[in-house]
């Protein structure tokens, strides 16, 4: 009998989010959990081959190799639309205009 662990897979858009809890075998990777969670059916725009992922806000370099621990929450990150540095410059410029 293989040991099971409880993990969550999360994805969020500005207007919609989903958090899926699932039991997986010990030794399951982040990538495998995303595929098993069914979240790709709810958000077809997710590309598990390309989208960055993390655990509780900390990015993980290789989701296909990162083995999950009991209680981990896999987060799938959306691509940035604007570079954060550029966004700060834009806000500063707007504040100076006011």
N, CA, C and O of each residue as an XYZ file, in Angstrom:
392
protein
N       0.843     -1.193      0.000
C       0.000      0.000      0.000
C       0.881      1.247      0.000
O       1.762      1.390      0.848
N       0.642      2.152     -0.955
C       1.460      3.356     -1.024
C       0.875      4.430     -0.112
O      -0.336      4.511      0.090
N       1.761      5.240      0.426
C       1.333      6.341      1.281
C       0.758      7.464      0.431
O       1.261      7.758     -0.653
N      -0.285      8.078      0.927
C      -0.917      9.202      0.241
C      -0.609     10.484      1.004
O      -0.465     10.479      2.226
N      -0.512     11.571      0.263
C      -0.377     12.891      0.872
C      -1.478     13.781      0.316
O      -2.005     13.530     -0.767
N      -1.819     14.822      1.065
C      -2.871     15.768      0.655
C      -2.183     17.039      0.173
O      -1.382     17.635      0.893
N      -2.507     17.450     -1.060
C      -1.949     18.678     -1.620
C      -3.077     19.491     -2.245
O      -4.196     19.002     -2.398
N      -2.776     20.724     -2.599
C      -3.727     21.586     -3.274
C      -3.073     22.147     -4.528
O      -1.858     22.335     -4.570
N      -3.878     22.413     -5.544
C      -3.423     23.059     -6.765
C      -4.275     24.315     -6.927
O      -5.502     24.254     -6.860
N      -3.610     25.462     -7.143
C      -4.319     26.740     -7.201
C      -3.959     27.514     -8.462
O      -2.823     27.482     -8.936
N      -4.967     28.212     -8.990
C      -4.770     29.122    -10.123
C      -5.761     30.251     -9.957
O      -6.897     30.033     -9.534
N      -5.330     31.471    -10.293
C      -6.228     32.615    -10.113
C      -6.114     33.589    -11.276
O      -5.029     33.876    -11.782
N      -7.259     34.077    -11.670
C      -7.380     35.191    -12.603
C      -7.960     36.350    -11.802
O      -8.431     36.129    -10.686
N      -7.946     37.570    -12.319
C      -8.511     38.682    -11.551
C      -9.970     38.476    -11.151
O     -10.397     38.966    -10.105
N     -10.740     37.757    -11.971
C     -12.171     37.600    -11.724
C     -12.581     36.181    -11.317
O     -13.749     35.939    -11.014
N     -11.628     35.246    -11.307
C     -11.982     33.856    -11.010
C     -10.759     33.126    -10.475
O      -9.643     33.323    -10.957
N     -10.980     32.290     -9.485
C      -9.887     31.460     -8.979
C     -10.403     30.079     -8.621
O     -11.600     29.865     -8.430
N      -9.468     29.155     -8.539
C      -9.860     27.780     -8.203
C      -8.755     27.173     -7.355
O      -7.569     27.340     -7.642
N      -9.156     26.476     -6.319
C      -8.261     25.749     -5.434
C      -8.791     24.326     -5.352
O      -9.912     24.094     -4.897
N      -7.980     23.379     -5.794
C      -8.402     21.980     -5.845
C      -7.550     21.171     -4.878
O      -6.324     21.145     -4.991
N      -8.197     20.520     -3.938
C      -7.503     19.632     -3.001
C      -7.548     18.218     -3.555
O      -8.575     17.777     -4.072
N      -6.430     17.512     -3.446
C      -6.416     16.128     -3.906
C      -5.407     15.309     -3.120
O      -4.432     15.827     -2.576
N      -5.676     14.026     -3.082
C      -4.764     13.067     -2.462
C      -3.942     12.427     -3.567
O      -4.479     11.939     -4.561
N      -2.626     12.439     -3.376
C      -1.716     11.841     -4.360
C      -0.740     10.925     -3.636
O      -0.611     10.981     -2.413
N      -0.067     10.095     -4.390
C       0.922      9.195     -3.809
C       2.140     10.000     -3.368
O       2.508     10.981     -4.014
N       2.758      9.588     -2.279
C       4.024     10.195     -1.865
C       4.992     10.021     -3.022
O       5.037      8.961     -3.647
N       5.772     11.068     -3.312
C       6.692     11.027     -4.435
C       6.155     11.711     -5.681
O       6.856     11.793     -6.690
N       4.920     12.205     -5.626
C       4.324     12.904     -6.766
C       4.987     14.262     -6.940
O       5.257     14.962     -5.964
N       5.249     14.630     -8.194
C       5.844     15.937     -8.476
C       4.756     16.998     -8.648
O       3.574     16.687     -8.795
N       5.190     18.255     -8.626
C       4.259     19.366     -8.847
C       3.554     19.215    -10.189
O       2.335     19.357    -10.282
N       4.319     18.931    -11.207
C       3.791     18.795    -12.563
C       2.714     17.699    -12.614
O       1.647     17.896    -13.197
N       3.001     16.564    -12.008
C       2.035     15.457    -11.992
C       0.758     15.851    -11.250
O      -0.342     15.503    -11.680
N       0.900     16.573    -10.144
C      -0.276     16.998     -9.374
C      -1.154     17.930    -10.201
O      -2.381     17.833    -10.157
N      -0.528     18.832    -10.954
C      -1.304     19.743    -11.808
C      -2.105     18.940    -12.832
O      -3.289     19.205    -13.040
N      -1.475     17.978    -13.460
C      -2.174     17.164    -14.461
C      -3.311     16.363    -13.834
O      -4.387     16.254    -14.424
N      -3.091     15.810    -12.662
C      -4.107     14.982    -12.003
C      -5.246     15.792    -11.401
O      -6.338     15.263    -11.190
N      -5.007     17.057    -11.125
C      -5.998     17.876    -10.420
C      -7.246     18.178    -11.248
O      -8.316     18.408    -10.685
N      -7.122     18.181    -12.573
C      -8.246     18.562    -13.423
C      -8.346     20.059    -13.638
O      -9.297     20.523    -14.267
N      -7.395     20.825    -13.136
C      -7.462     22.283    -13.260
C      -7.332     22.747    -14.707
O      -7.789     23.834    -15.058
N      -6.709     21.920    -15.546
C      -6.554     22.285    -16.957
C      -7.898     22.332    -17.677
O      -8.051     23.066    -18.654
N      -8.868     21.559    -17.206
C     -10.201     21.611    -17.801
C     -10.904     22.920    -17.444
O     -11.646     23.465    -18.261
N     -10.678     23.424    -16.244
C     -11.305     24.668    -15.805
C     -10.627     25.894    -16.418
O     -11.275     26.912    -16.665
N      -9.316     25.789    -16.660
C      -8.534     26.895    -17.209
C      -7.683     26.387    -18.371
O      -6.500     26.103    -18.186
N      -8.264     26.269    -19.561
C      -7.516     25.702    -20.691
C      -6.316     26.543    -21.116
O      -5.460     26.055    -21.854
N      -6.234     27.797    -20.669
C      -5.107     28.649    -21.030
C      -3.828     28.275    -20.271
O      -2.745     28.737    -20.631
N      -3.936     27.459    -19.243
C      -2.753     27.016    -18.505
C      -1.913     26.113    -19.404
O      -2.431     25.205    -20.054
N      -0.623     26.376    -19.427
C       0.318     25.528    -20.160
C       1.308     24.957    -19.147
O       2.283     25.625    -18.804
N       1.077     23.738    -18.662
C       1.953     23.191    -17.618
C       3.397     22.998    -18.081
O       4.297     22.840    -17.256
N       3.620     23.010    -19.383
C       4.982     22.892    -19.904
C       5.739     24.218    -19.795
O       6.965     24.222    -19.689
N       5.022     25.335    -19.821
C       5.666     26.647    -19.862
C       5.400     27.522    -18.638
O       6.285     28.262    -18.211
N       4.201     27.450    -18.070
C       3.848     28.351    -16.973
C       4.695     28.068    -15.739
O       4.980     26.919    -15.403
N       5.086     29.147    -15.078
C       5.873     29.014    -13.856
C       4.967     28.530    -12.735
O       3.769     28.815    -12.716
N       5.564     27.789    -11.797
C       4.823     27.260    -10.650
C       5.630     27.484     -9.385
O       6.843     27.686     -9.427
N       4.931     27.443     -8.261
C       5.587     27.599     -6.982
C       4.801     26.919     -5.891
O       3.718     26.375     -6.111
N       5.385     26.966     -4.689
C       4.735     26.417     -3.497
C       4.614     27.558     -2.493
O       5.623     28.120     -2.065
N       3.406     27.896     -2.124
C       3.147     28.970     -1.159
C       3.931     30.238     -1.487
O       4.559     30.825     -0.605
N       3.899     30.665     -2.761
C       4.514     31.926     -3.162
C       5.998     31.866     -3.464
O       6.589     32.882     -3.829
N       6.607     30.722     -3.325
C       8.035     30.592     -3.622
C       8.190     29.799     -4.912
O       7.797     28.635     -4.987
N       8.771     30.445     -5.937
C       8.910     29.811     -7.244
C       9.790     28.570     -7.169
O      10.767     28.524     -6.421
N       9.427     27.577     -7.951
C      10.184     26.327     -8.047
C      10.745     26.242     -9.464
O      10.018     26.408    -10.444
N      12.023     25.985     -9.556
C      12.712     26.003    -10.855
C      12.238     24.897    -11.799
O      12.006     25.157    -12.980
N      12.093     23.682    -11.303
C      11.726     22.565    -12.177
C      10.558     21.771    -11.589
O      10.773     20.821    -10.837
N       9.321     22.154    -11.928
C       8.142     21.462    -11.383
C       8.086     19.978    -11.709
O       7.463     19.211    -10.976
N       8.725     19.559    -12.794
C       8.704     18.145    -13.152
C       9.587     17.310    -12.233
O       9.441     16.089    -12.180
N      10.492     17.945    -11.518
C      11.403     17.240    -10.617
C      11.077     17.459     -9.139
O      11.491     16.671     -8.289
N      10.330     18.538     -8.829
C      10.077     18.892     -7.433
C       9.007     17.981     -6.822
O       7.844     18.017     -7.226
N       9.410     17.174     -5.856
C       8.495     16.246     -5.181
C       7.738     16.988     -4.088
O       8.328     17.743     -3.315
N       6.441     16.769     -4.032
C       5.579     17.456     -3.075
C       5.627     16.817     -1.691
O       5.901     15.627     -1.536
N       5.351     17.648     -0.698
C       5.203     17.204      0.685
C       3.739     17.338      1.081
O       2.988     18.097      0.469
N       3.348     16.608      2.091
C       1.979     16.694      2.588
C       1.655     18.136      2.969
O       2.419     18.781      3.687
N       0.524     18.636      2.486
C       0.081     19.986      2.817
C       0.546     21.068      1.855
O       0.143     22.221      2.004
N       1.381     20.738      0.873
C       1.853     21.738     -0.084
C       0.706     22.260     -0.942
O      -0.241     21.539     -1.255
N       0.820     23.545     -1.314
C      -0.127     24.145     -2.259
C       0.654     24.540     -3.506
O       1.499     25.434     -3.456
N       0.377     23.883     -4.609
C       1.009     24.194     -5.881
C       0.277     25.392     -6.478
O      -0.940     25.362     -6.656
N       1.023     26.435     -6.780
C       0.443     27.626     -7.392
C       0.958     27.739     -8.822
O       2.160     27.648     -9.070
N       0.049     27.936     -9.742
C       0.394     28.118    -11.146
C       0.313     29.617    -11.412
O      -0.723     30.242    -11.185
N       1.417     30.188    -11.895
C       1.496     31.631    -12.078
C       1.182     32.030    -13.514
O       1.614     31.384    -14.468
N       0.418     33.112    -13.642
C       0.124     33.676    -14.949
C       1.334     34.474    -15.427
O       2.084     35.009    -14.610
N       1.528     34.558    -16.738
C       2.628     35.389    -17.246
C       2.377     36.856    -16.901
O       1.233     37.309    -16.897
N       3.439     37.588    -16.615
C       3.308     39.016    -16.331
C       2.996     39.765    -17.611
O       3.570     39.487    -18.663
N       2.081     40.720    -17.511
C       1.729     41.537    -18.664
C       2.718     42.702    -18.786
O       3.129     43.065    -19.889
N       3.092     43.279    -17.646
C       4.029     44.398    -17.609
C       5.154     44.038    -16.647
O       4.920     43.493    -15.568
N       6.370     44.350    -17.055
C       7.516     44.146    -16.191
C       7.313     44.952    -14.895
O       6.948     46.125    -14.975
N       7.534     44.370    -13.712
C       7.305     45.091    -12.456
C       8.088     46.398    -12.351
O       7.579     47.374    -11.800
N       9.303     46.433    -12.864
C      10.088     47.679    -12.823
C       9.433     48.757    -13.674
O       9.363     49.922    -13.283
N       8.957     48.348    -14.838
C       8.285     49.309    -15.709
C       6.988     49.794    -15.078
O       6.647     50.970    -15.204
N       6.265     48.921    -14.408
C       5.014     49.318    -13.744
C       5.291     50.364    -12.672
O       4.536     51.328    -12.544
N       6.369     50.190    -11.895
C       6.725     51.183    -10.865
C       7.082     52.517    -11.514
O       6.671     53.572    -11.031
N       7.856     52.474    -12.616
C       8.201     53.713    -13.318
C       6.950     54.414    -13.837
O       6.840     55.637    -13.753
N       6.012     53.644    -14.370
C       4.764     54.223    -14.869
C       3.969     54.884    -13.747
O       3.439     55.980    -13.928
N       3.881     54.221    -12.576
C       3.160     54.810    -11.439
C       3.845     56.070    -10.948
O       3.172     57.045    -10.612
N       5.173     56.073    -10.898
C       5.921     57.253    -10.433
C       5.706     58.424    -11.391
O       5.522     59.560    -10.955
N       5.729     58.148    -12.690
C       5.512     59.191    -13.681
C       4.109     59.770    -13.565
O       3.916     60.981    -13.675
N       3.139     58.904    -13.344
C       1.754     59.357    -13.192
C       1.596     60.206    -11.933
O       0.876     61.204    -11.938
N       2.274     59.806    -10.853
C       2.197     60.573     -9.604
C       2.825     61.955     -9.777
O       2.332     62.929     -9.209
N       3.897     62.050    -10.547
C       4.542     63.348    -10.778
C       3.636     64.269    -11.583
O       3.667     65.485    -11.392
N       2.834     63.709    -12.477
C       1.928     64.508    -13.302
C       0.773     65.087    -12.505
O       0.196     66.105    -12.885
N       0.439     64.436    -11.402
C      -0.719     64.881    -10.607
C      -0.427     66.122     -9.821
O      -1.297     66.618     -9.105
